[in-house]
């Protein structure tokens, strides 16, 4: 993993045990993946405010990753925008 690309963790609210570690599918140095989070129903939205989509140095671009919750394993990334 690239340094400072970031990650996010999912914890069990009852036990406090870590259930999953979310990583960007395309890590970028300094992207700050996990810099913002939101949960809506069974979807988790993870912000990556300093990501540079397609490796282009676009000032202030950033990215959002959408994950679908899973009761049987790791959440699945379904979208990056």
C-alpha positions as CSV (number, residue, x, y, z in Angstrom):
1,X,0.0,0.0,0.0
2,X,1.2,3.5,-0.8
3,X,2.1,5.7,2.2
4,X,-0.7,8.0,3.3
5,X,-3.2,6.6,0.7
6,X,-5.5,5.8,3.7
7,X,-7.9,3.1,4.8
8,X,-11.2,2.7,6.7
9,X,-12.3,0.1,9.3
10,X,-15.6,-1.4,10.1
11,X,-16.2,-2.4,13.8
12,X,-19.0,-4.5,15.4
13,X,-21.0,-2.0,17.5
14,X,-21.8,-4.7,20.1
15,X,-18.3,-6.3,20.6
16,X,-16.0,-3.5,19.4
17,X,-14.2,-6.1,17.3
18,X,-12.8,-5.0,13.9
19,X,-14.8,-6.7,11.1
20,X,-13.2,-5.3,8.0
21,X,-10.5,-3.1,6.6
22,X,-11.5,-1.1,3.5
23,X,-8.7,0.0,1.1
24,X,-8.9,1.9,-2.2
25,X,-8.7,-0.3,-5.3
26,X,-6.3,2.2,-6.8
27,X,-4.3,3.7,-4.0
28,X,-2.7,7.1,-4.6
29,X,0.0,8.6,-2.3
30,X,-1.6,11.2,-0.1
31,X,-5.2,10.6,-1.2
32,X,-6.5,10.3,2.4
33,X,-9.0,7.5,1.6
34,X,-11.3,7.4,4.6
35,X,-11.1,11.1,5.2
36,X,-14.9,11.2,5.2
37,X,-17.5,8.5,5.7
38,X,-21.3,8.1,5.5
39,X,-23.6,5.1,5.9
40,X,-27.0,4.9,4.2
41,X,-28.9,1.7,4.7
42,X,-26.5,-1.1,3.5
43,X,-24.2,1.3,1.6
44,X,-21.0,2.8,2.9
45,X,-19.6,5.9,1.2
46,X,-15.9,6.6,1.7
47,X,-14.3,9.9,0.7
48,X,-10.8,10.3,-0.6
49,X,-10.5,14.1,-0.8
50,X,-7.0,14.3,-2.2
51,X,-7.3,11.4,-4.8
52,X,-6.3,12.2,-8.3
53,X,-8.6,10.3,-10.6
54,X,-6.7,8.7,-13.5
55,X,-3.5,9.8,-12.0
56,X,-4.1,13.4,-13.3
57,X,-3.1,16.3,-11.1
58,X,-6.5,18.0,-11.0
59,X,-6.6,20.4,-8.2
60,X,-9.4,19.6,-5.7
61,X,-10.7,16.6,-7.6
62,X,-11.0,13.9,-5.0
63,X,-13.0,10.7,-5.3
64,X,-15.8,8.9,-3.6
65,X,-16.0,5.1,-3.2
66,X,-19.3,3.3,-2.6
67,X,-19.3,-0.1,-0.9
68,X,-22.2,-2.5,-0.4
69,X,-22.5,-4.2,3.0
70,X,-22.2,-7.9,3.3
71,X,-23.4,-10.1,6.1
72,X,-21.1,-13.0,4.9
73,X,-17.8,-11.2,4.4
74,X,-16.0,-8.1,3.3
75,X,-18.0,-5.2,1.9
76,X,-17.8,-5.0,-1.9
77,X,-16.8,-1.8,-3.7
78,X,-19.5,-1.1,-6.3
79,X,-18.6,2.4,-7.5
80,X,-15.9,5.0,-7.7
81,X,-16.7,8.5,-8.8
